């Protein structure tokens, strides 16, 4: 095997590995952005549920009803 052939084959291997590495980095970045958006939606939902459960707590409902009738 000639040294030039070996250099060409190694260059092709390096280029292929570089392309694969860049593709994997792009895929990981896109996946992380999607996970971040999903987590933001989950946080908003959990805050809405927490505020709704706080508002619908029996003590709060009864106190609001009594305040309404006192006015």
ZICOR-V402341 format. One record per residue. N is the residue number from 0. PHI is phi in degrees with one decimal (none if undefined). NEAR is the number of other C-alpha atoms within 8 Angstrom. Layout:
# ZICOR-V402341
n: <N & N>
phi: <PHI & PHI>
near: <NEAR & NEAR>
This chain:
# ZICOR-V402341
n: <0 & 1 & 2 & 3 & 4 & 5 & 6 & 7 & 8 & 9 & 10 & 11 & 12 & 13 & 14 & 15 & 16 & 17 & 18 & 19 & 20 & 21 & 22 & 23 & 24 & 25 & 26 & 27 & 28 & 29 & 30 & 31 & 32 & 33 & 34 & 35 & 36 & 37 & 38 & 39 & 40 & 41 & 42 & 43 & 44 & 45 & 46 & 47 & 48 & 49 & 50 & 51 & 52 & 53 & 54 & 55 & 56 & 57 & 58 & 59 & 60 & 61 & 62 & 63 & 64 & 65 & 66 & 67 & 68 & 69 & 70>
phi: <none & -77.2 & -66.1 & -65.0 & -64.0 & -64.3 & -64.2 & -63.7 & -63.7 & -67.7 & -64.7 & -62.6 & -62.9 & -65.8 & -64.7 & -62.3 & -65.4 & -65.7 & -63.2 & -63.5 & -63.6 & -64.3 & -62.5 & -64.3 & -63.3 & -65.5 & -62.0 & -64.7 & -64.4 & -62.9 & -63.6 & -66.8 & -65.1 & -65.3 & -63.9 & -63.2 & -64.8 & -64.4 & -64.8 & -65.1 & -65.2 & -64.2 & -64.0 & -64.3 & -64.4 & -66.2 & -67.0 & -65.6 & -65.8 & -64.4 & -69.6 & -67.8 & -68.8 & -67.7 & -69.0 & -93.3 & -62.4 & -56.0 & -63.6 & -68.7 & -63.1 & -65.0 & -65.5 & -68.0 & -65.0 & -66.3 & -64.0 & -64.8 & -78.7 & -76.9 & -78.5>
near: <4 & 5 & 6 & 6 & 8 & 9 & 8 & 8 & 8 & 8 & 8 & 8 & 8 & 8 & 8 & 8 & 8 & 8 & 8 & 8 & 8 & 8 & 8 & 8 & 8 & 8 & 8 & 8 & 8 & 8 & 8 & 8 & 8 & 8 & 8 & 8 & 8 & 8 & 8 & 8 & 8 & 8 & 8 & 8 & 8 & 8 & 8 & 8 & 8 & 8 & 8 & 8 & 8 & 8 & 8 & 8 & 8 & 6 & 6 & 10 & 10 & 8 & 8 & 8 & 8 & 8 & 8 & 7 & 6 & 5 & 4>
